[in-house]
Amino acid sequence: MVDNKWKAAGYADEAVPEGVDMKAEIRRMAKEKNAIIMAHYYTQPEIQDIADFVGDSLALAQQAARTDADIIVMCGVHFMGETNKILCPEKKVLVPDLNASCSLAESCPADEFGEFVKAHPGHTVISYVNTTAAVKALTDIVVTSGNAMKVVNSLPKDEKIVFGPDRNLGNYINSVTGRQMVLWNGACHVHEKFSLERILELKAAHPDAKILVHPECKGPIVKVADKVGSTAALLKFSQEDSATEFIVATESGILHKMQQACPEKTFIPAPPNDSTCACNECNFMKLITMEKLYNCLKYEWPEIEVEQQVAEKAVKCINRMLELSK
């Protein structure tokens, strides 16, 4: 039963009974209900550890498209749950806290983006996966940070392109490809706040460290990088490169997997502009807790729903993204 107070909260606001082994119960319920638990790299370490699958946005979409589970529990932000529901309309898709939004997705309201697209007729519309279903429905091709460059390069050199919502990723692609894509003015609150001065101070203290940077960061941060790439690409680079120290300029949740994969290496979170903080965290991703995951599986709520008309439009560009990622 879904309590009205839970609806107001956006998650099942119920204390887990004392003495319950949450990890064991979560795994038991997942098996009993034929549910798959998926988590993004930016969620809390204990969420990543209990998940059946951990990945970036592209990998999570790919996994959703091929799973035979009856229930998908998306431990991540709201747009990821929407993407899973669009790809798997027959499955029940749950997100442990509906308040887990995304600053980048919120920076691109569908009505305003629609007007922006209308103001640029004849342009192919490419949207970052960090967008709402309604924005995806206005889009020709959805991309992730891992395949955006490949998708853009697959289009004719003279193709007119609107790219949204991340201006930093768009600027990075323009700088590398020589394109002149028209950019929506959106950004991620985590990647916007990295401090170049504090990163250079870290580099001075760790001269042999490689700097790993997500392309959602501002241009000056990207320019000092030894490797620019998606979360998954940075993880792979940290495993394969011979360096033993890395300064990581993306959401600090990825350091958990980096350290698990390479316990002998040192991973230092790049600091934000706020001198009182040691690292940058996504406050939305951190809303997903073990207690909420437990209640989410127990009550099979909150459930993600996407309007059929929106889903039918959005699924085309998502499927195109998956095809181009093969």
C-alpha positions as a LaTeX table, in Angstrom:
\begin{tabular}{lrrr}
\hline
Residue & $x$ (\AA) & $y$ (\AA) & $z$ (\AA) \\
\hline
Met1 & 0.00 & 0.00 & 0.00 \\
Val2 & 1.30 & 3.47 & $-0.91$ \\
Asp3 & 0.84 & 5.87 & 2.01 \\
Asn4 & $-0.19$ & 9.42 & 1.15 \\
Lys5 & 2.74 & 10.81 & 3.13 \\
Trp6 & 5.06 & 8.75 & 0.96 \\
Lys7 & 3.53 & 10.30 & $-2.14$ \\
Ala8 & 4.26 & 13.72 & $-0.69$ \\
Ala9 & 7.83 & 12.72 & 0.19 \\
Gly10 & 8.50 & 11.01 & $-3.14$ \\
Tyr11 & 9.77 & 7.86 & $-1.44$ \\
Ala12 & 8.59 & 5.28 & 1.07 \\
Asp13 & 9.33 & 7.18 & 4.27 \\
Glu14 & 9.25 & 4.22 & 6.62 \\
Ala15 & 11.93 & 3.14 & 9.04 \\
Val16 & 13.45 & $-0.27$ & 8.43 \\
Pro17 & 12.57 & $-2.55$ & 11.37 \\
Glu18 & 15.34 & $-2.93$ & 13.91 \\
Gly19 & 17.38 & $-6.09$ & 13.47 \\
Val20 & 16.62 & $-6.48$ & 9.75 \\
Asp21 & 19.64 & $-7.38$ & 7.63 \\
Met22 & 18.94 & $-4.92$ & 4.82 \\
Lys23 & 21.52 & $-6.34$ & 2.43 \\
Ala24 & 20.17 & $-9.87$ & 2.80 \\
Glu25 & 16.56 & $-8.73$ & 2.56 \\
Ile26 & 17.20 & $-6.60$ & $-0.52$ \\
Arg27 & 18.86 & $-9.52$ & $-2.27$ \\
Arg28 & 16.05 & $-11.88$ & $-1.16$ \\
Met29 & 13.32 & $-9.57$ & $-2.44$ \\
Ala30 & 15.13 & $-8.95$ & $-5.70$ \\
Lys31 & 15.36 & $-12.69$ & $-6.35$ \\
Glu32 & 11.77 & $-13.34$ & $-5.25$ \\
Lys33 & 10.35 & $-10.54$ & $-7.42$ \\
Asn34 & 12.69 & $-11.16$ & $-10.40$ \\
Ala35 & 14.03 & $-7.63$ & $-10.04$ \\
Ile36 & 17.34 & $-6.29$ & $-11.28$ \\
Ile37 & 19.03 & $-3.56$ & $-9.24$ \\
Met38 & 21.02 & $-1.14$ & $-11.38$ \\
Ala39 & 23.17 & 1.68 & $-10.04$ \\
His40 & 25.06 & 4.60 & $-11.48$ \\
Tyr41 & 28.72 & 5.14 & $-10.65$ \\
Tyr42 & 27.81 & 8.31 & $-8.74$ \\
Thr43 & 25.63 & 6.60 & $-6.13$ \\
Gln44 & 26.86 & 5.77 & $-2.63$ \\
Pro45 & 29.39 & 2.89 & $-2.34$ \\
Glu46 & 26.97 & 0.58 & $-0.51$ \\
Ile47 & 24.41 & 1.03 & $-3.29$ \\
Gln48 & 27.00 & 0.18 & $-5.93$ \\
Asp49 & 28.11 & $-2.88$ & $-3.96$ \\
Ile50 & 24.62 & $-4.37$ & $-3.66$ \\
Ala51 & 23.60 & $-3.69$ & $-7.26$ \\
Asp52 & 23.43 & $-6.37$ & $-9.94$ \\
Phe53 & 24.87 & $-3.94$ & $-12.46$ \\
Val54 & 26.80 & $-0.67$ & $-12.12$ \\
Gly55 & 27.53 & 1.62 & $-15.04$ \\
Asp56 & 27.29 & 5.01 & $-16.68$ \\
Ser57 & 24.18 & 6.29 & $-18.47$ \\
Leu58 & 24.89 & 4.44 & $-21.71$ \\
Ala59 & 25.69 & 1.12 & $-20.05$ \\
Leu60 & 22.59 & 1.37 & $-17.86$ \\
Ala61 & 20.39 & 1.98 & $-20.92$ \\
Gln62 & 22.01 & $-0.95$ & $-22.74$ \\
Gln63 & 21.48 & $-3.22$ & $-19.74$ \\
Ala64 & 17.83 & $-2.18$ & $-19.39$ \\
Ala65 & 17.21 & $-2.91$ & $-23.06$ \\
Arg66 & 18.39 & $-6.52$ & $-22.72$ \\
Thr67 & 17.31 & $-7.54$ & $-19.21$ \\
Asp68 & 14.71 & $-10.27$ & $-18.72$ \\
Ala69 & 13.81 & $-9.03$ & $-15.22$ \\
Asp70 & 10.20 & $-8.15$ & $-14.44$ \\
Ile71 & 11.22 & $-5.17$ & $-12.31$ \\
Ile72 & 14.02 & $-2.69$ & $-12.88$ \\
Val73 & 15.16 & $-0.76$ & $-9.80$ \\
Met74 & 17.13 & 2.21 & $-11.07$ \\
Cys75 & 19.41 & 3.54 & $-8.34$ \\
Gly76 & 20.20 & 6.81 & $-10.00$ \\
Val77 & 18.36 & 9.94 & $-11.03$ \\
His78 & 14.88 & 10.37 & $-12.45$ \\
Phe79 & 15.77 & 10.69 & $-16.15$ \\
Met80 & 17.54 & 7.31 & $-15.99$ \\
Gly81 & 14.35 & 5.70 & $-14.74$ \\
Glu82 & 12.45 & 7.38 & $-17.58$ \\
Thr83 & 14.94 & 6.06 & $-20.13$ \\
Asn84 & 14.54 & 2.54 & $-18.75$ \\
Lys85 & 10.74 & 2.80 & $-18.87$ \\
Ile86 & 10.80 & 4.07 & $-22.45$ \\
Leu87 & 13.00 & 1.14 & $-23.49$ \\
Cys88 & 11.00 & $-1.38$ & $-21.43$ \\
Pro89 & 7.36 & $-0.20$ & $-21.35$ \\
Glu90 & 6.13 & $-3.64$ & $-20.27$ \\
Lys91 & 8.35 & $-3.71$ & $-17.17$ \\
Lys92 & 7.86 & $-2.05$ & $-13.81$ \\
Val93 & 10.57 & 0.57 & $-13.36$ \\
Leu94 & 11.25 & 1.88 & $-9.86$ \\
Val95 & 13.46 & 4.70 & $-8.56$ \\
Pro96 & 13.96 & 4.68 & $-4.76$ \\
Asp97 & 13.48 & 8.46 & $-4.47$ \\
Leu98 & 11.59 & 10.54 & $-7.03$ \\
Asn99 & 13.37 & 13.63 & $-5.70$ \\
Ala100 & 16.57 & 12.35 & $-7.30$ \\
Ser101 & 16.46 & 14.77 & $-10.18$ \\
Cys102 & 19.36 & 16.11 & $-12.26$ \\
Ser103 & 20.56 & 19.71 & $-12.38$ \\
Leu104 & 21.51 & 19.31 & $-16.04$ \\
Ala105 & 18.09 & 17.94 & $-17.00$ \\
Glu106 & 16.42 & 20.69 & $-14.98$ \\
Ser107 & 18.43 & 23.32 & $-16.85$ \\
Cys108 & 16.55 & 22.37 & $-20.02$ \\
Pro109 & 12.74 & 22.67 & $-19.63$ \\
Ala110 & 10.97 & 20.96 & $-22.52$ \\
Asp111 & 8.77 & 23.96 & $-23.42$ \\
Glu112 & 11.74 & 26.33 & $-23.61$ \\
Phe113 & 13.87 & 23.83 & $-25.50$ \\
Gly114 & 11.00 & 23.32 & $-27.94$ \\
Glu115 & 10.98 & 27.04 & $-28.70$ \\
Phe116 & 14.76 & 26.98 & $-29.10$ \\
Val117 & 14.47 & 24.16 & $-31.64$ \\
Lys118 & 11.76 & 26.04 & $-33.55$ \\
Ala119 & 14.04 & 29.07 & $-33.71$ \\
His120 & 16.63 & 26.96 & $-35.56$ \\
Pro121 & 14.75 & 25.24 & $-38.39$ \\
Gly122 & 16.63 & 22.76 & $-40.54$ \\
His123 & 18.89 & 21.69 & $-37.68$ \\
Thr124 & 19.40 & 18.12 & $-36.49$ \\
Val125 & 18.65 & 18.06 & $-32.77$ \\
Ile126 & 21.14 & 16.15 & $-30.62$ \\
Ser127 & 20.36 & 15.90 & $-26.92$ \\
Tyr128 & 22.49 & 14.57 & $-24.11$ \\
Val129 & 20.93 & 11.60 & $-22.32$ \\
Asn130 & 20.76 & 13.78 & $-19.16$ \\
Thr131 & 17.38 & 15.16 & $-20.22$ \\
Thr132 & 13.73 & 14.50 & $-19.45$ \\
Ala133 & 11.62 & 12.22 & $-21.61$ \\
Ala134 & 9.79 & 15.30 & $-22.90$ \\
Val135 & 13.07 & 16.79 & $-24.20$ \\
Lys136 & 14.04 & 13.46 & $-25.75$ \\
Ala137 & 10.71 & 13.53 & $-27.60$ \\
Leu138 & 11.92 & 16.75 & $-29.31$ \\
Thr139 & 15.24 & 15.14 & $-30.25$ \\
Asp140 & 16.58 & 13.39 & $-33.35$ \\
Ile141 & 19.53 & 11.64 & $-31.66$ \\
Val142 & 20.30 & 11.09 & $-27.98$ \\
Val143 & 23.96 & 10.83 & $-26.98$ \\
Thr144 & 26.03 & 10.16 & $-23.89$ \\
Ser145 & 29.42 & 11.62 & $-23.04$ \\
Gly146 & 30.87 & 8.31 & $-24.20$ \\
Asn147 & 29.47 & 8.38 & $-27.72$ \\
Ala148 & 28.66 & 12.06 & $-28.39$ \\
Met149 & 31.82 & 12.66 & $-30.41$ \\
Lys150 & 31.23 & 9.52 & $-32.51$ \\
Val151 & 27.64 & 10.50 & $-33.22$ \\
Val152 & 28.53 & 14.06 & $-34.22$ \\
Asn153 & 31.36 & 12.83 & $-36.46$ \\
Ser154 & 28.94 & 10.41 & $-38.15$ \\
Leu155 & 26.96 & 13.34 & $-39.53$ \\
Pro156 & 27.98 & 15.30 & $-42.65$ \\
Lys157 & 30.46 & 18.12 & $-41.99$ \\
Asp158 & 27.96 & 20.73 & $-43.18$ \\
Glu159 & 25.07 & 19.40 & $-41.08$ \\
Lys160 & 23.42 & 22.09 & $-38.98$ \\
Ile161 & 23.12 & 20.87 & $-35.40$ \\
Val162 & 21.40 & 22.01 & $-32.24$ \\
Phe163 & 23.10 & 20.45 & $-29.22$ \\
Gly164 & 21.67 & 20.47 & $-25.72$ \\
Pro165 & 21.62 & 20.82 & $-22.87$ \\
Asp166 & 25.25 & 20.77 & $-21.71$ \\
Arg167 & 27.16 & 23.76 & $-23.04$ \\
Asn168 & 30.49 & 22.46 & $-21.75$ \\
Leu169 & 30.20 & 19.11 & $-23.54$ \\
Gly170 & 28.99 & 20.95 & $-26.66$ \\
Asn171 & 31.89 & 23.39 & $-26.54$ \\
Tyr172 & 34.33 & 20.52 & $-26.11$ \\
Ile173 & 32.93 & 18.70 & $-29.15$ \\
Asn174 & 33.00 & 21.91 & $-31.20$ \\
Ser175 & 36.64 & 22.53 & $-30.24$ \\
Val176 & 37.74 & 19.02 & $-31.23$ \\
Thr177 & 35.68 & 18.61 & $-34.40$ \\
Gly178 & 35.69 & 22.17 & $-35.71$ \\
Arg179 & 31.88 & 22.12 & $-35.78$ \\
Gln180 & 29.74 & 25.13 & $-34.98$ \\
Met181 & 26.85 & 23.43 & $-33.25$ \\
Val182 & 24.25 & 25.75 & $-31.75$ \\
Leu183 & 24.37 & 25.12 & $-28.00$ \\
Trp184 & 21.67 & 25.20 & $-25.36$ \\
Asn185 & 22.92 & 27.02 & $-22.25$ \\
Gly186 & 22.71 & 24.24 & $-19.64$ \\
Ala187 & 25.21 & 22.69 & $-17.24$ \\
Cys188 & 25.72 & 20.15 & $-14.44$ \\
His189 & 26.07 & 21.64 & $-10.97$ \\
Val190 & 28.82 & 19.15 & $-10.09$ \\
His191 & 31.05 & 19.58 & $-13.13$ \\
Glu192 & 30.60 & 23.37 & $-13.24$ \\
Lys193 & 32.18 & 23.84 & $-9.82$ \\
Phe194 & 35.63 & 22.31 & $-10.18$ \\
Ser195 & 38.41 & 24.75 & $-9.33$ \\
Leu196 & 41.28 & 25.02 & $-11.81$ \\
Glu197 & 43.45 & 26.73 & $-9.18$ \\
Arg198 & 42.92 & 23.97 & $-6.62$ \\
Ile199 & 43.47 & 21.23 & $-9.24$ \\
Leu200 & 46.79 & 22.82 & $-10.22$ \\
Glu201 & 47.74 & 22.98 & $-6.54$ \\
Leu202 & 47.03 & 19.25 & $-6.28$ \\
Lys203 & 49.08 & 18.63 & $-9.42$ \\
Ala204 & 52.00 & 20.55 & $-7.92$ \\
Ala205 & 51.77 & 18.39 & $-4.80$ \\
His206 & 51.45 & 15.20 & $-6.89$ \\
Pro207 & 53.51 & 15.93 & $-10.04$ \\
Asp208 & 53.30 & 12.37 & $-11.36$ \\
Ala209 & 49.51 & 12.18 & $-11.06$ \\
Lys210 & 47.42 & 12.02 & $-14.22$ \\
Ile211 & 44.44 & 14.39 & $-14.40$ \\
Leu212 & 41.20 & 12.71 & $-15.51$ \\
Val213 & 38.42 & 15.04 & $-16.63$ \\
His214 & 34.79 & 14.56 & $-17.65$ \\
Pro215 & 33.82 & 16.65 & $-20.73$ \\
Glu216 & 30.96 & 18.26 & $-18.77$ \\
Cys217 & 33.67 & 20.34 & $-17.05$ \\
Lys218 & 34.50 & 23.87 & $-18.14$ \\
Gly219 & 37.06 & 24.45 & $-20.89$ \\
Pro220 & 40.00 & 25.48 & $-18.65$ \\
Ile221 & 39.63 & 22.24 & $-16.65$ \\
Val222 & 39.50 & 20.17 & $-19.84$ \\
Lys223 & 42.68 & 21.82 & $-21.14$ \\
Val224 & 44.81 & 20.55 & $-18.24$ \\
Ala225 & 43.55 & 16.97 & $-18.56$ \\
Asp226 & 45.69 & 13.98 & $-19.41$ \\
Lys227 & 42.49 & 12.14 & $-20.31$ \\
Val228 & 39.06 & 13.52 & $-21.20$ \\
Gly229 & 36.24 & 11.02 & $-21.28$ \\
Ser230 & 32.99 & 9.63 & $-19.98$ \\
Thr231 & 32.82 & 8.13 & $-16.52$ \\
Ala232 & 33.32 & 4.65 & $-17.97$ \\
Ala233 & 36.22 & 5.85 & $-20.13$ \\
Leu234 & 37.96 & 7.44 & $-17.14$ \\
Leu235 & 37.49 & 4.24 & $-15.15$ \\
Lys236 & 39.02 & 2.19 & $-17.96$ \\
Phe237 & 41.94 & 4.60 & $-18.39$ \\
Ser238 & 42.73 & 4.47 & $-14.67$ \\
Gln239 & 42.94 & 0.68 & $-14.88$ \\
Glu240 & 45.09 & 0.54 & $-18.02$ \\
Asp241 & 47.46 & 3.48 & $-17.55$ \\
Ser242 & 50.78 & 2.94 & $-15.81$ \\
Ala243 & 50.38 & 5.95 & $-13.51$ \\
Thr244 & 49.83 & 5.19 & $-9.84$ \\
Glu245 & 48.16 & 8.49 & $-8.90$ \\
Phe246 & 45.16 & 10.17 & $-10.48$ \\
Ile247 & 43.36 & 13.45 & $-9.88$ \\
Val248 & 39.75 & 12.80 & $-10.87$ \\
Ala249 & 37.52 & 15.68 & $-12.05$ \\
Thr250 & 34.09 & 14.14 & $-12.10$ \\
Glu251 & 31.55 & 13.19 & $-9.43$ \\
Ser252 & 33.48 & 11.55 & $-6.61$ \\
Gly253 & 31.31 & 8.41 & $-6.53$ \\
Ile254 & 33.40 & 6.92 & $-9.33$ \\
Leu255 & 36.42 & 6.73 & $-7.02$ \\
His256 & 34.79 & 3.75 & $-5.29$ \\
Lys257 & 34.99 & 1.61 & $-8.44$ \\
Met258 & 38.40 & 2.97 & $-9.36$ \\
Gln259 & 39.79 & 2.01 & $-5.96$ \\
Gln260 & 38.13 & $-1.42$ & $-6.06$ \\
Ala261 & 39.64 & $-2.13$ & $-9.48$ \\
Cys262 & 43.10 & $-0.80$ & $-8.58$ \\
Pro263 & 43.64 & $-0.94$ & $-4.80$ \\
Glu264 & 47.35 & $-0.28$ & $-5.24$ \\
Lys265 & 46.72 & 3.10 & $-6.92$ \\
Thr266 & 45.81 & 6.46 & $-5.38$ \\
Phe267 & 42.74 & 8.38 & $-6.55$ \\
Ile268 & 42.33 & 12.00 & $-5.48$ \\
Pro269 & 38.98 & 13.76 & $-6.00$ \\
Ala270 & 39.37 & 17.10 & $-7.76$ \\
Pro271 & 38.17 & 19.88 & $-5.45$ \\
Pro272 & 35.38 & 22.37 & $-6.14$ \\
Asn273 & 35.53 & 26.15 & $-5.83$ \\
Asp274 & 34.22 & 25.87 & $-2.29$ \\
Ser275 & 37.37 & 25.66 & $-0.16$ \\
Thr276 & 35.44 & 23.96 & 2.65 \\
Cys277 & 34.80 & 20.88 & 0.49 \\
Ala278 & 37.33 & 18.23 & $-0.47$ \\
Cys279 & 35.36 & 16.86 & $-3.41$ \\
Asn280 & 32.34 & 17.38 & $-5.64$ \\
Glu281 & 29.24 & 15.27 & $-5.03$ \\
Cys282 & 25.86 & 15.08 & $-6.75$ \\
Asn283 & 23.34 & 15.73 & $-4.02$ \\
Phe284 & 20.64 & 14.07 & $-6.16$ \\
Met285 & 22.55 & 10.79 & $-6.59$ \\
Lys286 & 23.27 & 10.71 & $-2.87$ \\
Leu287 & 19.52 & 10.71 & $-2.12$ \\
Ile288 & 19.48 & 7.00 & $-2.98$ \\
Thr289 & 20.06 & 5.16 & 0.30 \\
Met290 & 19.90 & 1.55 & 1.43 \\
Glu291 & 16.76 & 2.28 & 3.46 \\
Lys292 & 14.99 & 3.75 & 0.44 \\
Leu293 & 16.12 & 0.86 & $-1.76$ \\
Tyr294 & 14.77 & $-1.61$ & 0.82 \\
Asn295 & 11.37 & 0.11 & 0.97 \\
Cys296 & 11.28 & 0.57 & $-2.79$ \\
Leu297 & 11.60 & $-3.17$ & $-3.34$ \\
Lys298 & 9.25 & $-3.99$ & $-0.48$ \\
Tyr299 & 6.41 & $-1.81$ & $-1.73$ \\
Glu300 & 7.38 & $-1.73$ & $-5.44$ \\
Trp301 & 7.14 & 2.05 & $-5.36$ \\
Pro302 & 7.86 & 4.79 & $-6.43$ \\
Glu303 & 7.17 & 3.70 & $-9.99$ \\
Ile304 & 8.20 & 5.61 & $-13.09$ \\
Glu305 & 5.54 & 6.34 & $-15.69$ \\
Val306 & 6.00 & 8.04 & $-19.06$ \\
Glu307 & 3.12 & 9.28 & $-21.18$ \\
Gln308 & 2.65 & 6.97 & $-24.16$ \\
Gln309 & 2.76 & 9.78 & $-26.71$ \\
Val310 & 6.03 & 11.10 & $-25.26$ \\
Ala311 & 7.51 & 7.61 & $-24.99$ \\
Glu312 & 6.69 & 6.77 & $-28.62$ \\
Lys313 & 8.60 & 9.84 & $-29.80$ \\
Ala314 & 11.49 & 9.50 & $-27.37$ \\
Val315 & 12.17 & 5.80 & $-27.98$ \\
Lys316 & 13.23 & 6.46 & $-31.57$ \\
Cys317 & 16.16 & 8.68 & $-30.65$ \\
Ile318 & 17.17 & 6.44 & $-27.74$ \\
Asn319 & 17.22 & 3.39 & $-29.99$ \\
Arg320 & 19.30 & 5.33 & $-32.50$ \\
Met321 & 21.78 & 6.09 & $-29.72$ \\
Leu322 & 22.02 & 2.38 & $-28.84$ \\
Glu323 & 22.50 & 1.44 & $-32.50$ \\
Leu324 & 25.30 & 3.99 & $-32.94$ \\
Ser325 & 26.97 & 2.67 & $-29.76$ \\
Lys326 & 27.45 & $-0.86$ & $-31.08$ \\
\hline
\end{tabular}
